[in-house]
Amino acid sequence: MNCLIWNIRGLGNPDSQRFLEALLKVHKVKIVSILEPMIQLEVRYMTRKFNFCRVLSNCTGKIWAFLSEEIGLEIFLDHPQFLHLKLSAPFLPTVVFCSFVYTSCDSMTRKELWDFLLQVQPQADPWLLGGDFNVVRSANECLGTSSGRLGPIKDFKNFIVDSSLVDPGFVGYQFTWTNKTIWKRLDRVLASPSWSTHFSSIKVEHLCRSISDQCPLLVFAPTGIWGPSSFRFQHMWTCHPGFIQIVCLNWNLPCSLRGMHKIFAKLKRLKVHLKWWNKEVFGNLFEKLAEAEKSVHDAESAILANPSESSRAHLSACNTSLTHISKMKLDFWKQKAACSWLADGERNTKLFHNAVRKKRVTNKIFRILEDGVCLSNPEDICRSGCSLFENLLTGDPFVHSQPDFGHFTTVVSEDDNRDISALPSIEEVRSIVFSISMDSVAGPDGFSFCFYQRYWEFIQ
């Protein structure tokens, strides 16, 4: 899905029309939103001029939307400051809501807009909100002047928090508007947390501003297939009654290696076994949760029909199972969101979901610099990353010349040197391992310190 959003500051100029035509041709855009066209919309001329099937305007004529032929459209709300649309197309994985915004320069009128947008916010479907907001989020988005009054900035930031929208970042120019003296980032794109559920990523590029004083925003949202996931030790596994036995038996299997090579070999062997165990024994957590909820519902119905002691005992067991699985679900989302700062007892799993989706949206590499050349093709980026580490790990060894220690004075005594060179005791290793938070991010091998602390007795 390619979308272009641009405050063009006048579309009647032939140079503006030619520049827009060139952008559409180069980037193969399916959806275009033009802000401040400053001319009356002539539907037949505009659709023919820019080769689109449909074009529409909001009630003030300050927001236009061009759509290609294959896109199905339903107008949800026509507002003086935004145009809220529901779009569907064969190349879209689901229905998408798009809100194109051109906000007022008056802070009070702009504050009314935030309330309207919260009212039309879709509950589950992906939502893209983009345009000219006429306000910045912080002083970092200004150059040559202060950020202005703090009230409008606070209102804008509160709206983003209340709507759970995510700023996916951008590539290209840092500021989208300038008058040659002051630079600001007034134009932006925000996406709902559910965006990452249906799209593999979202890329926002600030294109060159040559005709207007504001940058065109190019939005690219591929629907590619997710790659294979790496192994991660799941904290929720420790709640399974037979998990400690699985780990103990696999760890105590014979291994002919010694030292750290033995540790690495055992971790690798355990990783393979846990992948199989998770799929074949532990199973799908969310399916188990649905089954547990159904069991509680059935048990409650059975009590209403026959309020016997056995029925009450069965309901108690079902509730215990549901609580246990719900705890595992909470551990799963807490670990996935890496929210180690949350207090014990936090049960707001929606917060975890949003944190995970935000990481998904923003943790995407679109460009990488290699030998002075900017690579943007995904295959080139993958090749560059692989070749970098291959060269680091397989390059020719470098022989260092022997340093002359005669220039150094001895400040470490023999006793200090013996203590420094001695192998650490098992108590020292244990103290270091247990000083690290169990919720810390796992290392390259996929095992977190939750694993080492819980099963220290037989791992040591």
N, C-alpha and C positions, 0 to 999 in steps of 0.2 A: 504494500500500500504506500504510494507516494502522494504526499500532500504539500501544497505550497500556500503559505500565509504571508501576505505582504501589505503593509500600509504604503501604498504607491504614491499617495499625495497627488492624485490627478492622473486619470487614465485617458484623458482627451488628447494628450500630447502624443504625436506620432512616434517620437523616440521612446516613450514609455511603452507603447503598444509593441514596437519592434523588440524591445528588450524583454518584455514579458513573453512574446512568442518564442524567442530564443531559449528562455529558461524552460518553457513547457516542452520544447522539442528535445532539449538536451537531457532533461531529467524524467521524461515520460510520465508526467504528473496526471493523476486521475481525478484529484480533487483540488480546487483552487479557491482560496478566499481572498478577495481584494477589499482592502479597507480604504476609506476616503477616496473613492474614484472621482468625486467632484464633477460628475456629469450625470445626465439622466440615462437610465438604463434602457437601451434599445435591444430587446431580447434577440430578435432575428439577426441583427447585425453582429452582436457580440458572440453569439453561438457560432456563427459562420466564420467570424474573424479568428477566433481562437480554437476552432474545431472541437467544440463541446456540444453535447446533446441538450443540456439544460443549464439555465442560469436563472438565479432568483436573487431577490434583494430583500433586506429587512425594511421595516416601515419608514425609517428615516432616509433610506437610500445610501447609507454610509457603509454598509456591509453587503458585499456580493458573494455568491457562492456558485462556482462552475462545477458541473458534474459530468463525468463521462457516461456513455450510453448504457453500460452494463450495471450502473449503480442505481439501486432502488431507493427512493426518497420518501420520507414522511416528515413534514414540518411539525415540530412539537410546540415551539414557542417563538413568536416573532416579537422581539423586544427592541426598544430604541438603542440599547447598548450591546446586544448580542443576538445571534441567530442560532437557535438550538435545533439540530437535525438528527433524525434517526436514519442511518444508512445501512444498506445491505448490498452485497455483491458476491458473485461466484468466487472472487479471489480473496474474500474476507472469511475468516473462520467462523465468525458469528456476527450478530447485529452489533453495530458500533454507533455510539452517540458522539456527535461532534458539536461543539459550541464555539463559534467564531466570535471574538470579542473585540469591540472598539469602545473603550470606556471613556467616560466624560473626564474632563480636566478638573471638574468640581469634586472635591473630596466627599461632600455629603451625597451627591448624586451617585458617586462611585460606591459609597457604602451601601446604598439601596441595591446596587447590582449584586453585591456579595450575597445578600439575603435571597434575591431571586434565583441565583445560581444554585444555592443550597436546596431550594424548593424543587428544582427540575433535575437534581442530581440522580442519575440512575442507581438502583440498588445493587445490581449484580453485573450488568453488562459493562464492557469497557467504555470509558469516556475519555475523549480527547478535548481539552480546553486550550485554545490558543488564540493569539492576537496581540493587539496593542493595549496593555493594561494601564498605561500612563502613570505608573508608580513602580518604585523599586522595592526590593526586599531588604536591602541593607546598604550601608555606606560603601561597601566594596563594589557595588554596581554603578558607581558614579565616579567621574573624573572631571576635574576642573571646577567643581562646586560641591557643596554639601548635599546630603541625601534629601534635604528638605524637612518638612514637619514630621515628627515621629508618629503622630496620630494616624494618618493615612497608611503609613508603613505597617504599623501595628495591626490595623484593620485588615490589611491584605494578608499578613502573616497568619492572623487568626482564622481568616477564611480558608487558607490552605490547610491548616491543621484540622479545622472542623470538617472539611470535605475529604480529608485523608488523601489529598492529591500529592503526586510525586513530581518533582522537577527532575527530568532525566539528564539534565546537563546539556552541553552543546559542544560543537566543534566550530572553528572559524573565529570571526571577530568577537572580541569580548563584549563590546557595547553595540547595541542595535540602533541607537539614535544619536545624532550629533548635529549641532549647528555650527561646527568648525571651532567652537570654543569650549563647549560642554559636551561630554559623552555620558550616555546612560544606557542601561539595559532595560528598556521599557517593553520590549516585545519578548514573549516567551511562550513555551508550550508546557502544559501540565497534563499528566495522565493519571487515571485512577489506578489503585492497587491491582484491580482485576485485569489490567492491561496485560501484565506478564503471564496471566493464565492462558491467554489465547495467542499472544505474539511472542516470538522468541526474544525480541529486543525492540528498542525504539531509539532512533538516531535523529537528533535535531542539529541542522547545520545552518549557521548564519552566513548567508551568501553575500557577495560583494554589493555594496550600496553605491550605485553610479548615477541612477536617475532620481531616486528619492533620497531623502535624508535618513531613511530607515532601511535596515537590512531585510531582504526577503528571508523567511524561515522555511527551510526545506525539511519536511518530516518524512522519514523512511522507517517503516515498520514491517520487517520481514516476518513471514509465518513459517520459517524453516523448522526442521525437526531438531529437537534437542539431542545433543551428543550423549554418549554413555557417561554415567555418573561415576565418580571415583568412590572408593570405599571410605566410609566414616563409621567409627564405633558409635553406636546409638545408645545413649544413656538409658533409654526406656527398656533396653534389653535386660538391664540388671533387675528389673521388677519381675521378670519371668522366673517362676519357681525352680526350673531346671537349668537355668543359665549358668550358675556357678559350677555345676557338675560338668557341663559341656566344656567350659573353659579349662577346668582343672584336668580333665582326662586328656584333652588335646595337648595341653602344655607339658604334661608329664610323659608324653610319648618319647621314645629314645631319639637322641640326636647326636651324631658323631662329631660335630664341630665343637669348637671351644671359644671362650671369650665372647666378644661382641658379635662375632660371626654366628655363634650359637643363638644369641638373642634375636638377631635379624631373621635367621632361618625359622625360629619358632613363631615369631610374629607373622611372617609370611604364610606359614602353614596354618596358623590360627585364622588368618584373614580369609583364606580360601574356604575353610570349614564354616566360618560365620556367615559368609555369603550364601552358602547352601542352606544353613540352618535358618536364616532369616526368611528365605523363600519357602522352604518346605515345612518348617515347624512353627516358627513365630507367626508367619502369615501376614496378611494385610491388616494393619491396625484399624483402618477406617471401616472395613467390612466387619471386623470384630466388634467395633463400637456400635454399628447399626444393629448387629445381631443381639448385643447385650441390651440395647434399648428396647428392641422388640420383645426380648424375654421378660423384661420388667413389665412391659405393657400387658403381655399375656398372663403373667403371674398376678397382676392386679385384677384382671378380669376373672381369673380363677377364684380369687378370694371373694369377689362379689357373688359368684355363683355358689361357692362352697367355702364358707369362712371357717375352715378347720385348722388345726395346729400344723398339719403338714403343708397346707397352702401358705400359711404365714412363714413357715421355715423356708419354703421354696422362694418366696418373695424376698426374704432377707438375704438369701444366698445370691439371688439375681441382682439385688441392689449392691451387694458387696463386690460382685464381679464388675458391675457398671462403674462403680467408683474406682476400682483398680485400673480398668482400661482407660477411664477418663484421666487418671493421673499419668498414665503412660503417654496419652495424647498431649497433655500439657508439657511433659518433658521433651517430647519430640519437637514441638513448635518452639519451645524455649531454646533448645540447643540449635535448631536451624536458624533462628533469628539472632543467635549469639548475644542475647540480652542478659549478660551476667550481672548487670547493674540492678536488675529488678529485685525487689524485696521478696523474701520467702512468703508464700501464701498468695502471690499474685495469680489471678485466674482469668485475666483479660486476654484470652487467646486471640481475639481479633487484633490486638496490638502486635502479637507475634506474627500473625499473617501479614499485616501491613509492613512490618520490618523486613520480613523475608522477601516480599514482592518488591520493596524499594531497592533492596540489594540486587535483586535480579535485573531491575530496570537500569540501574546505574553502573553495575559492574560488568560493563561490556566494552571491549577494546575495539574501536573503529579505525584507528590509525596508529602507525608505529613508524619510527624513524630509523632507517638502516643505512649507514654510510652516507648520510646527507640526503637520502631519497625517502620521501614520505610514501608509505605503503598503505593503501586503503582496501585492497581486495582481501577478503577473508582467507583465501588460500595462500596469498603471499604473506599475510601476518602469521599464519600457522607455520609456514615454512621458515620464516625468519626466526621465530621463537625456538623451533626445534634445532635449527642449525646453530644458534647461539650456544645452547647448552651442550650440543654434540661437540662443538669446538672446545668448550671449556673442559669437558670431561674426557675427551679423547685426543687432545693436542699433545704435541711433543713435550716431554718434561724439560723444565728450565733448570739449569745447573747454576746455583749461586756460588760466588767466590767465597772462600773462607774468610770471615772477618778477623781483624787483628784485635784481640782482646787486651793487648797491652796498654791501650789507651783508656781502659776502664779501671776504675778503682774498685776494690772489693768492699762492698757495704753489707753483704749478706754473710752471716756466720755459718759455720758448718752445721750447727744445730738447726738454724732456720732453713738452710738448703735441704737438709734431710727431711724436715717436716713438709716442705713444699713439694718435694719429689715423691713423697710416700703416697701409696695408693689410698684413696679415701676409704674409710670404714663403712660397713653396711649401715651403721647408725647415721653417719653423715649423709649418705645417699638417701636414706629414708627421710631424713629431716628436710632435704631439698625437695624431694618428690611431693611430700605432704604440705609443703609451704606454698605450692602453686594451686590456684583455684581449680576445682573440679570442672567448672564451666568454661575454662579456657579453651581456645580453639585448638583442634587436633593438629598434630604435626603432619609432615608429608606422608608418613605411613598410615595415617587415618585413625590412629589410636590417641585418644585424649587422656589427660591425667586422671580422669574419672576411672578409667580402666586400671591404671597402675595403682591407684590408691585402694580401690575396692578389692583387688586381687593380689595385693602385695605379698601376702603370706606365702603363696606358692610361686609367685613370679621371682622373688628375691633368690 
